[in-house]
Amino acid sequence: MKKYILLIFSVFFVAISFAQTILDDKANPFHKDQTEDFLMNNVYGKTHHIKKDVVTLSPLREADVMWSRKIWRDIDLRQKINHPLYYPQDPTGQAKTLDRDNLFTVLYNAATGNGEVSIRAFNAQAGDDDEFKEEITATDFIKLMMGTEKLTYYKNTWSEDSLDVNGEKVVMVYDDEGEKIENRTGGIRQGDIKKWRVKEQWFFDKQRSVMDVRIIGLCPIANDRDENGVLTGSTNMLCWFYFPEVRNVIRNTQAFNLVKNEAENKTFEDIFMKRMFSSTIVKEGNVYDRDVNEYMIGLDALLEAERIKTEIFNIEHDLWEY
């Protein structure tokens, strides 16, 4: 009888302790690394993505690679399945989504030293270089996005307009609070980044007997504007990010789940590693080193992209007999 009483008492004590741990936020270890704003925005602490480690990829030896080919593809952020990479967008700079940012914001903060993990950005301006040869400093990257400030002239003490080098009057512009408005030229609007270029390598690993793919680099592509802010119809490749470094950042960065279940939000690493995006092939490794649109246009270019994708698919299946 004493054993049964002791057993009932033990179960009751464990249940009380467990309930107290759940109800007491201070006793919940999952809340230690989260800000007060984040906790007030959710009814429970979230650490599944915050504490996620980088998944180690299978080791790969040169002797095991029987076949490989580099592929370049564009992710169009205007497609619905790719919206988690583009949103949230905040052109006013006043709103804030506490638990997530868009992909470019995350990588831009990391490349400019404003993130928890730092990564490098590589120049993509000269010949669309995608071989990670020239690193961009944080200052140059900020200048690329923000533009350069124009030379302006203040009014003199007699409240007369100053003159520029051509003898023309220049009026300094102020906002409603009397603060000087920065007059900048160039720069990129983050909302104009509507595509991402992905450089990846497909290969057949005979050790595991699988056709596999690994992403090498990511490049944001922005719509170009003229001096008056009007879209020109051309695009501008901003920079290249080395994906193995990027993984250290995006592994703990949430993206919205399109099935409308915020308890199962994905990280950007999940999206790329699980291929949860839509894209179009724009280039394959070739002797001419040319893009598809250099020898095909319109519908023919899309059909060529499908041909390349089908060819890769068939290479793996042709290795087996059924």
SELUMKOL-62536 format. One record per residue (C-alpha): residue number from 1; residue in three letters; y, z, x. Coordinates in Angstrom, 1 decimal. Layout:
// SELUMKOL-62536
@pos:NUM | code:Ala | c2:Y | c3:Z | c1:X
...
//
This chain:
// SELUMKOL-62536
@pos:1 | code:Met | c2:0.0 | c3:0.0 | c1:0.0
@pos:2 | code:Lys | c2:2.3 | c3:0.8 | c1:2.9
@pos:3 | code:Lys | c2:1.7 | c3:-2.6 | c1:4.3
@pos:4 | code:Tyr | c2:2.8 | c3:-4.3 | c1:1.1
@pos:5 | code:Ile | c2:6.0 | c3:-2.2 | c1:0.9
@pos:6 | code:Leu | c2:6.8 | c3:-2.9 | c1:4.5
@pos:7 | code:Leu | c2:6.3 | c3:-6.7 | c1:4.0
@pos:8 | code:Ile | c2:8.5 | c3:-6.7 | c1:0.9
@pos:9 | code:Phe | c2:11.2 | c3:-4.8 | c1:2.7
@pos:10 | code:Ser | c2:11.1 | c3:-7.2 | c1:5.7
@pos:11 | code:Val | c2:11.4 | c3:-10.3 | c1:3.5
@pos:12 | code:Phe | c2:14.4 | c3:-8.7 | c1:1.6
@pos:13 | code:Phe | c2:16.1 | c3:-7.8 | c1:4.9
@pos:14 | code:Val | c2:15.7 | c3:-11.3 | c1:6.3
@pos:15 | code:Ala | c2:17.1 | c3:-12.9 | c1:3.1
@pos:16 | code:Ile | c2:20.1 | c3:-10.6 | c1:3.1
@pos:17 | code:Ser | c2:20.8 | c3:-11.4 | c1:6.8
@pos:18 | code:Phe | c2:20.5 | c3:-15.2 | c1:6.2
@pos:19 | code:Ala | c2:22.8 | c3:-15.1 | c1:3.2
@pos:20 | code:Gln | c2:25.4 | c3:-13.1 | c1:5.0
@pos:21 | code:Thr | c2:25.4 | c3:-15.6 | c1:7.9
@pos:22 | code:Ile | c2:26.0 | c3:-18.5 | c1:5.5
@pos:23 | code:Leu | c2:28.8 | c3:-16.8 | c1:3.6
@pos:24 | code:Asp | c2:30.6 | c3:-15.5 | c1:6.6
@pos:25 | code:Asp | c2:32.5 | c3:-18.4 | c1:8.3
@pos:26 | code:Lys | c2:33.2 | c3:-16.2 | c1:11.4
@pos:27 | code:Ala | c2:29.5 | c3:-15.7 | c1:11.9
@pos:28 | code:Asn | c2:28.7 | c3:-19.4 | c1:11.6
@pos:29 | code:Pro | c2:28.4 | c3:-20.8 | c1:15.2
@pos:30 | code:Phe | c2:28.9 | c3:-24.3 | c1:13.9
@pos:31 | code:His | c2:32.6 | c3:-23.5 | c1:13.2
@pos:32 | code:Lys | c2:33.6 | c3:-22.5 | c1:16.8
@pos:33 | code:Asp | c2:34.7 | c3:-25.9 | c1:18.0
@pos:34 | code:Gln | c2:36.4 | c3:-27.1 | c1:14.8
@pos:35 | code:Thr | c2:40.1 | c3:-26.7 | c1:14.0
@pos:36 | code:Glu | c2:41.4 | c3:-24.8 | c1:11.0
@pos:37 | code:Asp | c2:42.6 | c3:-28.0 | c1:9.4
@pos:38 | code:Phe | c2:39.2 | c3:-29.5 | c1:9.7
@pos:39 | code:Leu | c2:37.5 | c3:-26.5 | c1:8.2
@pos:40 | code:Met | c2:39.9 | c3:-26.4 | c1:5.3
@pos:41 | code:Asn | c2:39.1 | c3:-30.0 | c1:4.6
@pos:42 | code:Asn | c2:35.4 | c3:-29.4 | c1:4.1
@pos:43 | code:Val | c2:33.3 | c3:-26.8 | c1:2.4
@pos:44 | code:Tyr | c2:30.9 | c3:-26.5 | c1:5.4
@pos:45 | code:Gly | c2:31.1 | c3:-26.9 | c1:9.1
@pos:46 | code:Lys | c2:30.0 | c3:-30.3 | c1:10.5
@pos:47 | code:Thr | c2:28.6 | c3:-30.5 | c1:14.0
@pos:48 | code:His | c2:25.9 | c3:-33.2 | c1:13.8
@pos:49 | code:His | c2:28.2 | c3:-35.8 | c1:15.3
@pos:50 | code:Ile | c2:30.5 | c3:-33.5 | c1:17.3
@pos:51 | code:Lys | c2:27.6 | c3:-32.2 | c1:19.5
@pos:52 | code:Lys | c2:25.6 | c3:-35.4 | c1:19.6
@pos:53 | code:Asp | c2:24.3 | c3:-36.4 | c1:23.1
@pos:54 | code:Val | c2:24.1 | c3:-40.0 | c1:24.4
@pos:55 | code:Val | c2:20.6 | c3:-41.4 | c1:23.7
@pos:56 | code:Thr | c2:19.0 | c3:-42.4 | c1:27.0
@pos:57 | code:Leu | c2:17.9 | c3:-46.0 | c1:26.9
@pos:58 | code:Ser | c2:14.5 | c3:-47.1 | c1:28.1
@pos:59 | code:Pro | c2:14.4 | c3:-47.8 | c1:31.9
@pos:60 | code:Leu | c2:14.5 | c3:-51.4 | c1:32.7
@pos:61 | code:Arg | c2:13.2 | c3:-53.1 | c1:35.9
@pos:62 | code:Glu | c2:14.0 | c3:-56.6 | c1:37.0
@pos:63 | code:Ala | c2:10.2 | c3:-57.3 | c1:37.4
@pos:64 | code:Asp | c2:9.7 | c3:-56.5 | c1:33.7
@pos:65 | code:Val | c2:12.4 | c3:-58.9 | c1:32.4
@pos:66 | code:Met | c2:10.6 | c3:-62.3 | c1:31.7
@pos:67 | code:Trp | c2:13.5 | c3:-63.9 | c1:29.9
@pos:68 | code:Ser | c2:17.2 | c3:-63.1 | c1:29.4
@pos:69 | code:Arg | c2:20.4 | c3:-64.7 | c1:28.1
@pos:70 | code:Lys | c2:23.9 | c3:-63.5 | c1:27.6
@pos:71 | code:Ile | c2:25.5 | c3:-63.9 | c1:24.2
@pos:72 | code:Trp | c2:29.1 | c3:-63.5 | c1:23.1
@pos:73 | code:Arg | c2:29.8 | c3:-62.8 | c1:19.4
@pos:74 | code:Asp | c2:32.9 | c3:-62.0 | c1:17.3
@pos:75 | code:Ile | c2:32.9 | c3:-59.1 | c1:14.7
@pos:76 | code:Asp | c2:35.4 | c3:-60.0 | c1:12.0
@pos:77 | code:Leu | c2:36.9 | c3:-56.8 | c1:10.6
@pos:78 | code:Arg | c2:37.9 | c3:-58.5 | c1:7.4
@pos:79 | code:Gln | c2:34.3 | c3:-58.5 | c1:6.3
@pos:80 | code:Lys | c2:33.4 | c3:-55.5 | c1:4.2
@pos:81 | code:Ile | c2:30.4 | c3:-54.4 | c1:6.3
@pos:82 | code:Asn | c2:32.7 | c3:-54.2 | c1:9.3
@pos:83 | code:His | c2:35.5 | c3:-52.1 | c1:7.6
@pos:84 | code:Pro | c2:34.3 | c3:-48.8 | c1:9.2
@pos:85 | code:Leu | c2:35.5 | c3:-50.2 | c1:12.5
@pos:86 | code:Tyr | c2:38.9 | c3:-51.2 | c1:11.2
@pos:87 | code:Tyr | c2:39.9 | c3:-48.3 | c1:9.0
@pos:88 | code:Pro | c2:41.7 | c3:-45.9 | c1:8.6
@pos:89 | code:Gln | c2:44.9 | c3:-47.7 | c1:9.3
@pos:90 | code:Asp | c2:48.2 | c3:-45.8 | c1:9.3
@pos:91 | code:Pro | c2:51.2 | c3:-48.2 | c1:9.9
@pos:92 | code:Thr | c2:53.7 | c3:-45.4 | c1:9.1
@pos:93 | code:Gly | c2:52.3 | c3:-42.9 | c1:11.5
@pos:94 | code:Gln | c2:52.7 | c3:-40.1 | c1:9.0
@pos:95 | code:Ala | c2:49.3 | c3:-39.8 | c1:7.4
@pos:96 | code:Lys | c2:46.3 | c3:-38.4 | c1:9.3
@pos:97 | code:Thr | c2:42.6 | c3:-38.6 | c1:8.6
@pos:98 | code:Leu | c2:41.2 | c3:-35.4 | c1:10.2
@pos:99 | code:Asp | c2:37.6 | c3:-36.3 | c1:10.7
@pos:100 | code:Arg | c2:37.8 | c3:-40.0 | c1:11.8
@pos:101 | code:Asp | c2:39.9 | c3:-42.8 | c1:13.4
@pos:102 | code:Asn | c2:39.4 | c3:-46.5 | c1:13.7
@pos:103 | code:Leu | c2:37.5 | c3:-47.9 | c1:16.7
@pos:104 | code:Phe | c2:40.6 | c3:-49.1 | c1:18.6
@pos:105 | code:Thr | c2:42.5 | c3:-45.9 | c1:18.2
@pos:106 | code:Val | c2:39.5 | c3:-43.9 | c1:19.6
@pos:107 | code:Leu | c2:39.2 | c3:-46.2 | c1:22.7
@pos:108 | code:Tyr | c2:42.9 | c3:-46.5 | c1:23.2
@pos:109 | code:Asn | c2:43.3 | c3:-42.7 | c1:23.3
@pos:110 | code:Ala | c2:40.4 | c3:-42.5 | c1:25.8
@pos:111 | code:Ala | c2:41.8 | c3:-45.2 | c1:28.0
@pos:112 | code:Thr | c2:45.3 | c3:-43.7 | c1:28.1
@pos:113 | code:Gly | c2:44.1 | c3:-40.2 | c1:28.8
@pos:114 | code:Asn | c2:44.7 | c3:-38.7 | c1:25.3
@pos:115 | code:Gly | c2:41.0 | c3:-38.3 | c1:24.5
@pos:116 | code:Glu | c2:38.4 | c3:-35.7 | c1:25.5
@pos:117 | code:Val | c2:36.6 | c3:-38.3 | c1:27.5
@pos:118 | code:Ser | c2:38.3 | c3:-40.9 | c1:29.7
@pos:119 | code:Ile | c2:37.2 | c3:-44.5 | c1:30.0
@pos:120 | code:Arg | c2:38.5 | c3:-47.6 | c1:31.8
@pos:121 | code:Ala | c2:40.1 | c3:-50.7 | c1:30.4
@pos:122 | code:Phe | c2:39.9 | c3:-54.0 | c1:32.2
@pos:123 | code:Asn | c2:42.2 | c3:-57.0 | c1:32.1
@pos:124 | code:Ala | c2:41.5 | c3:-59.8 | c1:29.7
@pos:125 | code:Gln | c2:44.7 | c3:-61.7 | c1:30.0
@pos:126 | code:Ala | c2:44.0 | c3:-63.9 | c1:33.0
@pos:127 | code:Gly | c2:41.4 | c3:-66.4 | c1:31.9
@pos:128 | code:Asp | c2:39.8 | c3:-64.1 | c1:29.3
@pos:129 | code:Asp | c2:38.0 | c3:-62.3 | c1:32.2
@pos:130 | code:Asp | c2:34.9 | c3:-60.5 | c1:30.9
@pos:131 | code:Glu | c2:33.4 | c3:-59.5 | c1:34.2
@pos:132 | code:Phe | c2:35.3 | c3:-56.2 | c1:34.5
@pos:133 | code:Lys | c2:37.0 | c3:-57.2 | c1:37.8
@pos:134 | code:Glu | c2:40.6 | c3:-55.9 | c1:37.3
@pos:135 | code:Glu | c2:41.2 | c3:-52.5 | c1:35.9
@pos:136 | code:Ile | c2:44.3 | c3:-51.8 | c1:33.8
@pos:137 | code:Thr | c2:46.1 | c3:-48.5 | c1:34.4
@pos:138 | code:Ala | c2:47.0 | c3:-46.2 | c1:31.5
@pos:139 | code:Thr | c2:50.7 | c3:-47.0 | c1:31.9
@pos:140 | code:Asp | c2:50.1 | c3:-50.8 | c1:31.8
@pos:141 | code:Phe | c2:47.9 | c3:-50.4 | c1:28.8
@pos:142 | code:Ile | c2:50.5 | c3:-48.4 | c1:26.9
@pos:143 | code:Lys | c2:53.1 | c3:-51.0 | c1:27.8
@pos:144 | code:Leu | c2:50.8 | c3:-53.7 | c1:26.6
@pos:145 | code:Met | c2:50.5 | c3:-52.1 | c1:23.2
@pos:146 | code:Met | c2:54.0 | c3:-50.6 | c1:22.8
@pos:147 | code:Gly | c2:55.9 | c3:-53.5 | c1:24.5
@pos:148 | code:Thr | c2:58.9 | c3:-53.1 | c1:26.9
@pos:149 | code:Glu | c2:62.3 | c3:-51.7 | c1:26.0
@pos:150 | code:Lys | c2:65.1 | c3:-54.1 | c1:25.9
@pos:151 | code:Leu | c2:68.3 | c3:-53.5 | c1:27.9
@pos:152 | code:Thr | c2:70.9 | c3:-52.2 | c1:25.4
@pos:153 | code:Tyr | c2:74.5 | c3:-51.1 | c1:25.7
@pos:154 | code:Tyr | c2:76.2 | c3:-48.1 | c1:24.2
@pos:155 | code:Lys | c2:79.6 | c3:-48.1 | c1:22.5
@pos:156 | code:Asn | c2:82.3 | c3:-46.9 | c1:24.8
@pos:157 | code:Thr | c2:84.6 | c3:-44.0 | c1:24.2
@pos:158 | code:Trp | c2:87.0 | c3:-46.1 | c1:22.2
@pos:159 | code:Ser | c2:84.2 | c3:-46.9 | c1:19.7
@pos:160 | code:Glu | c2:84.3 | c3:-50.5 | c1:20.7
@pos:161 | code:Asp | c2:81.1 | c3:-52.5 | c1:21.2
@pos:162 | code:Ser | c2:79.9 | c3:-53.1 | c1:24.7
@pos:163 | code:Leu | c2:79.4 | c3:-56.5 | c1:26.1
@pos:164 | code:Asp | c2:76.2 | c3:-58.0 | c1:27.4
@pos:165 | code:Val | c2:75.8 | c3:-60.2 | c1:30.5
@pos:166 | code:Asn | c2:76.9 | c3:-63.2 | c1:28.4
@pos:167 | code:Gly | c2:80.1 | c3:-61.5 | c1:27.1
@pos:168 | code:Glu | c2:78.7 | c3:-61.1 | c1:23.6
@pos:169 | code:Lys | c2:79.1 | c3:-57.8 | c1:21.7
@pos:170 | code:Val | c2:75.9 | c3:-55.7 | c1:21.4
@pos:171 | code:Val | c2:75.7 | c3:-53.0 | c1:18.7
@pos:172 | code:Met | c2:73.5 | c3:-50.0 | c1:19.3
@pos:173 | code:Val | c2:71.4 | c3:-49.3 | c1:16.2
@pos:174 | code:Tyr | c2:70.9 | c3:-45.7 | c1:14.9
@pos:175 | code:Asp | c2:68.7 | c3:-44.3 | c1:12.1
@pos:176 | code:Asp | c2:69.8 | c3:-42.0 | c1:9.3
@pos:177 | code:Glu | c2:69.5 | c3:-38.9 | c1:11.4
@pos:178 | code:Gly | c2:71.7 | c3:-40.3 | c1:14.2
@pos:179 | code:Glu | c2:68.9 | c3:-41.0 | c1:16.6
@pos:180 | code:Lys | c2:68.8 | c3:-44.1 | c1:18.7
@pos:181 | code:Ile | c2:66.2 | c3:-46.7 | c1:17.6
@pos:182 | code:Glu | c2:64.2 | c3:-48.0 | c1:20.4
@pos:183 | code:Asn | c2:64.7 | c3:-51.7 | c1:20.8
@pos:184 | code:Arg | c2:61.5 | c3:-53.2 | c1:22.2
@pos:185 | code:Thr | c2:60.1 | c3:-56.6 | c1:22.9
@pos:186 | code:Gly | c2:56.5 | c3:-57.6 | c1:22.8
@pos:187 | code:Gly | c2:53.8 | c3:-55.1 | c1:21.9
@pos:188 | code:Ile | c2:50.8 | c3:-55.3 | c1:19.6
@pos:189 | code:Arg | c2:50.6 | c3:-54.0 | c1:16.0
@pos:190 | code:Gln | c2:47.3 | c3:-52.2 | c1:15.7
@pos:191 | code:Gly | c2:46.8 | c3:-53.6 | c1:12.2
@pos:192 | code:Asp | c2:46.7 | c3:-57.1 | c1:13.7
@pos:193 | code:Ile | c2:43.5 | c3:-56.3 | c1:15.6
@pos:194 | code:Lys | c2:41.2 | c3:-58.1 | c1:13.2
@pos:195 | code:Lys | c2:38.3 | c3:-59.0 | c1:15.5
@pos:196 | code:Trp | c2:36.2 | c3:-57.5 | c1:18.3
@pos:197 | code:Arg | c2:34.5 | c3:-59.7 | c1:20.9
@pos:198 | code:Val | c2:31.1 | c3:-58.4 | c1:21.9
@pos:199 | code:Lys | c2:29.4 | c3:-59.3 | c1:25.2
@pos:200 | code:Glu | c2:25.7 | c3:-58.6 | c1:25.2
@pos:201 | code:Gln | c2:22.5 | c3:-59.5 | c1:26.9
@pos:202 | code:Trp | c2:19.2 | c3:-60.3 | c1:25.2
@pos:203 | code:Phe | c2:16.0 | c3:-60.0 | c1:27.2
@pos:204 | code:Phe | c2:12.2 | c3:-59.7 | c1:26.8
@pos:205 | code:Asp | c2:10.7 | c3:-56.6 | c1:28.4
@pos:206 | code:Lys | c2:7.1 | c3:-57.2 | c1:29.2
@pos:207 | code:Gln | c2:6.5 | c3:-53.5 | c1:29.9
@pos:208 | code:Arg | c2:7.2 | c3:-52.7 | c1:26.3
@pos:209 | code:Ser | c2:6.4 | c3:-56.2 | c1:24.9
@pos:210 | code:Val | c2:9.7 | c3:-56.3 | c1:22.9
@pos:211 | code:Met | c2:12.7 | c3:-58.5 | c1:22.6
@pos:212 | code:Asp | c2:15.7 | c3:-56.2 | c1:23.1
@pos:213 | code:Val | c2:19.4 | c3:-56.4 | c1:23.4
@pos:214 | code:Arg | c2:22.0 | c3:-54.3 | c1:25.1
@pos:215 | code:Ile | c2:25.8 | c3:-54.5 | c1:24.7
@pos:216 | code:Ile | c2:27.7 | c3:-54.9 | c1:27.9
@pos:217 | code:Gly | c2:31.4 | c3:-55.0 | c1:26.8
@pos:218 | code:Leu | c2:33.8 | c3:-54.8 | c1:23.9
@pos:219 | code:Cys | c2:37.1 | c3:-56.6 | c1:23.6
@pos:220 | code:Pro | c2:39.7 | c3:-56.2 | c1:20.8
@pos:221 | code:Ile | c2:41.3 | c3:-59.4 | c1:19.6
@pos:222 | code:Ala | c2:44.7 | c3:-59.3 | c1:17.9
@pos:223 | code:Asn | c2:46.6 | c3:-61.9 | c1:15.8
@pos:224 | code:Asp | c2:49.5 | c3:-63.2 | c1:17.8
@pos:225 | code:Arg | c2:53.1 | c3:-63.0 | c1:16.6
@pos:226 | code:Asp | c2:56.3 | c3:-64.7 | c1:17.8
@pos:227 | code:Glu | c2:59.6 | c3:-63.0 | c1:18.7
@pos:228 | code:Asn | c2:60.5 | c3:-62.7 | c1:15.0
@pos:229 | code:Gly | c2:57.3 | c3:-61.0 | c1:14.1
@pos:230 | code:Val | c2:55.8 | c3:-64.0 | c1:12.3
@pos:231 | code:Leu | c2:52.1 | c3:-64.8 | c1:12.8
@pos:232 | code:Thr | c2:51.6 | c3:-67.8 | c1:14.9
@pos:233 | code:Gly | c2:47.9 | c3:-68.5 | c1:14.0
@pos:234 | code:Ser | c2:46.6 | c3:-67.9 | c1:17.5
@pos:235 | code:Thr | c2:44.9 | c3:-64.8 | c1:18.9
@pos:236 | code:Asn | c2:45.3 | c3:-62.6 | c1:21.9
@pos:237 | code:Met | c2:42.4 | c3:-60.8 | c1:23.8
@pos:238 | code:Leu | c2:43.8 | c3:-57.4 | c1:24.8
@pos:239 | code:Cys | c2:41.3 | c3:-55.9 | c1:27.2
@pos:240 | code:Trp | c2:37.7 | c3:-55.3 | c1:27.9
@pos:241 | code:Phe | c2:35.9 | c3:-52.0 | c1:27.6
@pos:242 | code:Tyr | c2:32.6 | c3:-51.4 | c1:29.5
@pos:243 | code:Phe | c2:30.2 | c3:-50.3 | c1:26.8
@pos:244 | code:Pro | c2:28.0 | c3:-47.9 | c1:28.8
@pos:245 | code:Glu | c2:31.3 | c3:-45.9 | c1:29.4
@pos:246 | code:Val | c2:32.4 | c3:-46.4 | c1:25.8
@pos:247 | code:Arg | c2:29.2 | c3:-44.7 | c1:24.6
@pos:248 | code:Asn | c2:30.3 | c3:-41.4 | c1:26.0
@pos:249 | code:Val | c2:33.3 | c3:-41.6 | c1:23.6
@pos:250 | code:Ile | c2:31.9 | c3:-43.1 | c1:20.4
@pos:251 | code:Arg | c2:28.8 | c3:-41.0 | c1:20.3
@pos:252 | code:Asn | c2:30.9 | c3:-38.1 | c1:18.8
@pos:253 | code:Thr | c2:33.3 | c3:-40.2 | c1:16.7
@pos:254 | code:Gln | c2:32.6 | c3:-40.5 | c1:13.0
@pos:255 | code:Ala | c2:32.8 | c3:-43.7 | c1:11.0
@pos:256 | code:Phe | c2:32.8 | c3:-43.9 | c1:7.2
@pos:257 | code:Asn | c2:29.4 | c3:-44.5 | c1:5.5
@pos:258 | code:Leu | c2:29.7 | c3:-47.5 | c1:3.2
@pos:259 | code:Val | c2:27.0 | c3:-46.1 | c1:0.9
@pos:260 | code:Lys | c2:29.6 | c3:-43.5 | c1:-0.1
@pos:261 | code:Asn | c2:27.6 | c3:-40.5 | c1:1.3
@pos:262 | code:Glu | c2:30.0 | c3:-38.6 | c1:3.6
@pos:263 | code:Ala | c2:27.3 | c3:-36.1 | c1:4.4
@pos:264 | code:Glu | c2:25.5 | c3:-38.9 | c1:6.3
@pos:265 | code:Asn | c2:28.5 | c3:-40.6 | c1:8.0
@pos:266 | code:Lys | c2:27.6 | c3:-42.6 | c1:11.0
@pos:267 | code:Thr | c2:29.2 | c3:-42.7 | c1:14.5
@pos:268 | code:Phe | c2:30.5 | c3:-45.8 | c1:16.1
@pos:269 | code:Glu | c2:27.5 | c3:-45.6 | c1:18.5
@pos:270 | code:Asp | c2:25.2 | c3:-45.7 | c1:15.5
@pos:271 | code:Ile | c2:26.9 | c3:-48.8 | c1:14.2
@pos:272 | code:Phe | c2:26.5 | c3:-50.7 | c1:17.5
@pos:273 | code:Met | c2:23.1 | c3:-49.4 | c1:18.7
@pos:274 | code:Lys | c2:21.6 | c3:-50.0 | c1:15.2
@pos:275 | code:Arg | c2:23.3 | c3:-53.3 | c1:14.8
@pos:276 | code:Met | c2:25.0 | c3:-52.3 | c1:11.6
@pos:277 | code:Phe | c2:27.7 | c3:-55.0 | c1:11.7
@pos:278 | code:Ser | c2:28.1 | c3:-58.6 | c1:10.9
@pos:279 | code:Ser | c2:29.1 | c3:-61.1 | c1:13.6
@pos:280 | code:Thr | c2:29.2 | c3:-64.7 | c1:14.6
@pos:281 | code:Ile | c2:28.0 | c3:-66.1 | c1:17.9
@pos:282 | code:Val | c2:30.9 | c3:-67.8 | c1:19.7
@pos:283 | code:Lys | c2:29.3 | c3:-68.4 | c1:23.1
@pos:284 | code:Glu | c2:26.0 | c3:-68.4 | c1:25.0
@pos:285 | code:Gly | c2:25.3 | c3:-68.6 | c1:28.7
@pos:286 | code:Asn | c2:25.6 | c3:-72.2 | c1:29.7
@pos:287 | code:Val | c2:26.1 | c3:-74.4 | c1:32.7
@pos:288 | code:Tyr | c2:29.6 | c3:-75.4 | c1:31.5
@pos:289 | code:Asp | c2:30.7 | c3:-71.8 | c1:30.7
@pos:290 | code:Arg | c2:32.3 | c3:-73.0 | c1:27.5
@pos:291 | code:Asp | c2:32.6 | c3:-71.5 | c1:24.0
@pos:292 | code:Val | c2:31.0 | c3:-73.0 | c1:20.9
@pos:293 | code:Asn | c2:34.4 | c3:-74.1 | c1:19.6
@pos:294 | code:Glu | c2:35.0 | c3:-76.2 | c1:22.7
@pos:295 | code:Tyr | c2:32.3 | c3:-78.7 | c1:21.7
@pos:296 | code:Met | c2:31.8 | c3:-77.9 | c1:17.9
@pos:297 | code:Ile | c2:34.4 | c3:-77.4 | c1:15.2
@pos:298 | code:Gly | c2:34.4 | c3:-76.1 | c1:11.6
@pos:299 | code:Leu | c2:31.1 | c3:-76.1 | c1:9.9
@pos:300 | code:Asp | c2:29.4 | c3:-77.6 | c1:12.9
@pos:301 | code:Ala | c2:30.4 | c3:-74.5 | c1:15.0
@pos:302 | code:Leu | c2:28.8 | c3:-72.2 | c1:12.4
@pos:303 | code:Leu | c2:25.6 | c3:-74.2 | c1:12.3
@pos:304 | code:Glu | c2:25.5 | c3:-74.1 | c1:16.1
@pos:305 | code:Ala | c2:25.9 | c3:-70.3 | c1:16.0
@pos:306 | code:Glu | c2:23.0 | c3:-70.1 | c1:13.6
@pos:307 | code:Arg | c2:20.9 | c3:-72.4 | c1:15.8
@pos:308 | code:Ile | c2:21.4 | c3:-70.1 | c1:18.8
@pos:309 | code:Lys | c2:20.5 | c3:-67.1 | c1:16.7
@pos:310 | code:Thr | c2:17.3 | c3:-68.8 | c1:15.4
@pos:311 | code:Glu | c2:16.3 | c3:-69.9 | c1:18.9
@pos:312 | code:Ile | c2:16.4 | c3:-66.3 | c1:20.2
@pos:313 | code:Phe | c2:14.4 | c3:-65.2 | c1:17.1
@pos:314 | code:Asn | c2:11.8 | c3:-67.9 | c1:17.7
@pos:315 | code:Ile | c2:11.4 | c3:-67.1 | c1:21.4
@pos:316 | code:Glu | c2:9.9 | c3:-63.7 | c1:20.7
@pos:317 | code:His | c2:7.7 | c3:-64.9 | c1:17.9
@pos:318 | code:Asp | c2:6.3 | c3:-67.8 | c1:19.9
@pos:319 | code:Leu | c2:4.9 | c3:-65.3 | c1:22.4
@pos:320 | code:Trp | c2:2.4 | c3:-64.1 | c1:19.8
@pos:321 | code:Glu | c2:-0.5 | c3:-65.6 | c1:17.9
@pos:322 | code:Tyr | c2:-1.3 | c3:-64.7 | c1:14.3
//
